[in-house]
Amino acid sequence: MNVSSRNHHRYQQEVRQVAALLRAHEGPVVILSHENPDGDALGSLLGLTRALRDLGKTVVAPMDVPRYLRFLPAPGETSAPLTVWPEGALAVVVDVDNNDPDRVAGADLRQFRGEVINLDHHGTNQRRATAGVVDPAQPAAVMIVADVLSELGVTWTEQIATPLMLGLITDTGSFRFDSVTPETFSSAGRLLAHGARLGWINDQMGQQPRAYYLLLREVLDTMEFLRGGRVVMARVDAAMLARAGASWEDVENYVGMLRNSEGAELAVMIKDFGERIKLSLRSRGGISAQNVAVALGGGGHVSASGASLSEAYPAMRRRLEHAIEAELERVDGQGASVAAVN
């Protein structure tokens, strides 16, 4: 048996274990994801919620859905954060490591003593749960959720397939990222066959409020092109939001726009909250956004990562520049080594 087949066997075994635990559990199921949820977080949570409810399970899905994704959940499908865990609950944490309670939103995992299922695709995941499927080779967590639902034998409907398609297209950049595999397209084809509304999702996602563009004008004024344009950086703060009549949610898509700058290998969007900073990083080529994020206490994927720092902008900026410099030196050093060998 080769490495790939061993990994596939382990993956299938983990999927079966998760499905078995979900099938056997008779109490409420609480489904959680990460703070500032994106399309993969909502898609995973909502697709799993709808499928389990169709199977007769009691499901609680606390999530503060951002404005740009509110077109998808029906009224009452998600709830406010839990203050008390339901008795006999099973926790399912999707698209984030359950061992990182500061990032898990919707309920405090520190207060939970029951069994935990973790479905995630981040390479920094510590892989400590009662049962779980953690596979960084999957470009989106919804692909893992889809495999679990198939193992459960759910009756596929458009209502289940559509949120999973949302997660798939958002985490792959509409199938533009290098993380896309042949299996990604196979998964998308199955979701389409089940009725997923791809065109409708893209139409809804493409709509932006007036404040988005007013804020964008301010953000563009802060753009910096560093290291000959290899690094593109921009910053937003509360004063800019106030002038544009915008919210922090309106900032989420800007980092992708920065990454589209010709010659950019690393894009950095800085959210300046005053005494706290949040970074969104995107990279291409040999540059690892993950390495930069990890150096600053964050994490994520090689091409898409983030970090939160409890410090003011000037101090953070120095640390950020050091982390970027170290990553560029690593990549440039590898390139020089290859050239020397050749």
Secondary structure, DSSP 8 states (H G I E B T S, - for coil): --HHHHHHHHHHHHHHHHHHHHHH--S-EEEEEESS--HHHHHHHHHHHHHHHHTT--EE-B----GGGTTSS-TTSSB---SS--TT-EEEEESS-TT-TTTEESS-GGG--S-EEEEE--TT----SSEEEE-TTSSSHHHHHHHHHHHHT----HHHHHHHHHHHHHHTTTTTSTT--HHHHHHHHHHHHTT--HHHHHHHHT---HHHHHHHHHHHHT-EEEGGGTEEEEEEEHHHHHHHT--GGGGTTHHHHHHTSTT-SEEEEEEE-SS-EEEEEEE-TT--HHHHHHHTT-EE-SSEEEEEESS-HHHHHHHHHHHHHHHHHHHHHHHHHHHHH-
